[in-house]
Structure formats: structure tokens, C-alpha cells
Amino acid sequence: MQQIKTMLNDNSAQINTPCYLYSVSRLQQNFTAMKAALGTQVIVSVKANSNTDLLLRSAHFLNDGSEVASIAEFQKVVGGQATRYVNNPSADKKFLRSAVSGKARIIVDNLAQLDIISEIAAKKPLAGLVLRLNPVVLKQFNCAHPKIRPDQFGMDWDTVCIAIERCKANNLPLLGFHLFKGSYSFEKSAVATVTAAKDIIAEFERRLEKPISFVNLGGGFGENWQQSKFDFAAYRAELSQLPEHITLAHESGRGLMANIGFFATRVRYTKQIEDQHYVICDGGIAQNFLLAKTENTLRKLNTPALWQKEPTQTKAACQFVGSSCSKDDVIGKQSDEHILPQPGDVMIFDNCGAYNASYTVSPFLQLPAATTYIIE
Ligand SMILES: Cc1ncc(COP(=O)(O)O)c(C=O)c1O
């Protein structure tokens, strides 16, 4: 934040707004901290932040691999050295073919995908397959496993058994399995998942009639996982009980990306409607959908930091509104202990590195897209 304010002080014209600013060094710190906390590989979930420059500039340390869900995401990581994982239940033949040609490992969601992959494998070698297990399998192997919100991803155990048989029959390179229990799910069920994984691995290998080499235990780390009281040392001790011949991985989107990103928008006008002050900005919901919190029943809006073009002292509560004509384009608010921004000032929102850009759909009203800056 301080660095952004310094850049604005040096020459405010050098920052075009609305924009995202991403810190590569923060991403590296988050990645290193997560690897140390888990003691396993950490795979980056590209859906959280698919900015090409950021991915390119981080490729040298994000070296455990990346997970992509579309051909466009795949193209962003295709040149790198790290292993690529393609994971989407709706991945069609075209995407699967590209994945095979691009030497990605494929996370197989269902038997129909496996059939398509078998067809492709007759002509092209596969880099490796990983079966995606639906979380219901965890309860089956560990009845004490906490309840996981049901989802449509992956296979139940009966289907997994059929998939293993098909992989054997077609001599496909089955590496292991993948679990994902949902965002924010990690702490509640991490240890119970490892307990289940122990037995799943044994049964998987018995059916496959050979050892597997890879297990992705999923993720679900919150933005603030580094401040949590979760006992990572005890978790690592649990993990150490899994067979040594298996490479373990976790994956993360927001846990790596959230705090690396800032969203900056310039104040164009201010106005008052009766007692309510409005600060009208050059960016809003059309560039940062999540800030408007329209998906939450209770819209708990964030308060941005202020960079002032000229110092002023008047304090007032206000709402920050964006540049679209939507009533919902309210991206922040402040209480009356804050200075009331003036035209030309820049509002800076932190924690905008994960999904804020990638979850923003195509620009409403043909408004300009946000610029992106990589800092450091
Ligand atoms: C399979 C899979 N992996 C990883 C993620 C990333 O989740 P998060 O950003 O909460 O870490 C998602 C999010 O939807 C996902 O579907």
C-alpha cells in the first residue's frame, strides 16, 4: 500500500485508473510460507488470478505446477516448466486434446471424459491422469469425517472403481487421485481427510495392482490462513504417515493470491443527496465485481485507503460508487472518522488479488477494462 502511495506521490499520472496492482514478491512469500506450513507441493489455482504478466513473472518460483480450468487459462501457463493440471468437469474433446498435446496432466472428472481420453491416448502419449474423487468418498473411508457441502465434482467410490478398471484395461498412466472439498474448507476437516486418504490410497493401489505416485489433498485455504491458529506442525505429522512413495500436493487460489493485489480507482466527482455523500469513481462493479458484494445477502462493504491529490481535512461518511449505471455499483463505504475524498484522489482497496479481476464478467456498458500493473 505504501509503495503504491509513493508511486502516486512521485507521479500520479503514471497510474492509469481503474487498475489492479499485483505484488510478485508477496506472491513468492505466500507460496514459500504455504509450502513450509504444509511440507508438500503447492499447486496454484489459476482461476483465482489469470493475469498473464503475473503468471510469467512468477513462473520461476511457482514450480510445483498450476491448475487450469479452460483452454484460455491453459494458454497462459503452457510455456512454463512446471507441471500443468487441467481440471474441469465440462472439459470437452477439444480441451482434452489440447491438454494432451500440451503435456498437461488431466484431472478426470467422470467416465465419459475418461472414454474420450482413452480414444486420444490411442494416438498420443498422455502425461498422466489423476481421478477426481467427490468428497462423499471421504465419509465412506472415514465415518468421522466432518460433513462437506455436497457438490457435483468428481466421482463416487463405485465410479472410481470402474475408472481404475478402465485405466488398467487401456493401459493409461494413472498417477493417483485429487480431492477438493471447497473454498474455506481446509481447517475444519484437514486431519480427517488425511485419515481417509490413508485408506483410500491402500484400496486404490490394491485395485490398480500397483503403487500410485501422486495425491492432491485439495486446499480450501482462506485469505488469512497465515494468521490462523491451525496447528500446521501437527498436520505435517499426520501427513508423514502417508506412504513415502507418494508425492503429496495441495492447491490454492485465494490463499496465495488474495493479499498480493490492490484495486485503485480515481475519484471523478463527489456529491450529496440529502445527508448521504457519494464519491463517484472511474471504476467499480464493471472492473471489480466482487467489491460490490452483490453475492452476499448482507453487503459488508470494504473501506478503501485514500491517496490525496491535495491535502484536505473535512471528514464525512460516504459511499464509493462506480462508473456503471447499476444501482448495485457501490464498491465501498467509509464512516465519518475518515477524510472525505475529493476529485482526483485515488481510492485503494487491498485484498483484491484473488477472483476480483477473474470473476468480473465482460464489461457492462462497454466500459474500459482495468489496467494491470505488476509492482516490484
Ligand atoms: C478444483 C479447485 N481447486 C482450487 C480452487 C481454488 O479455491 P480457493 O481459491 O478457495 O483456494 C477451486 C475453486 O473453485 C477449485 O474448484
The ligand as a Gaussian input file, in Angstrom:
#p B3LYP/6-31G(d) Opt

LIG

0 1
 C      -10.775000     -27.676000      -8.024000
 C      -10.474000     -26.368000      -7.414000
 N       -9.267000     -26.152000      -6.908000
 C       -8.926000     -24.993000      -6.330000
 C       -9.826000     -23.959000      -6.268000
 C       -9.383000     -22.676000      -5.638000
 O      -10.096000     -22.379000      -4.494000
 P       -9.550000     -21.270000      -3.483000
 O       -9.332000     -20.043000      -4.274000
 O      -10.632000     -21.114000      -2.472000
 O       -8.256000     -21.781000      -2.925000
 C      -11.108000     -24.124000      -6.779000
 C      -12.078000     -23.030000      -6.691000
 O      -13.172000     -23.060000      -7.170000
 C      -11.446000     -25.366000      -7.378000
 O      -12.651000     -25.566000      -7.908000

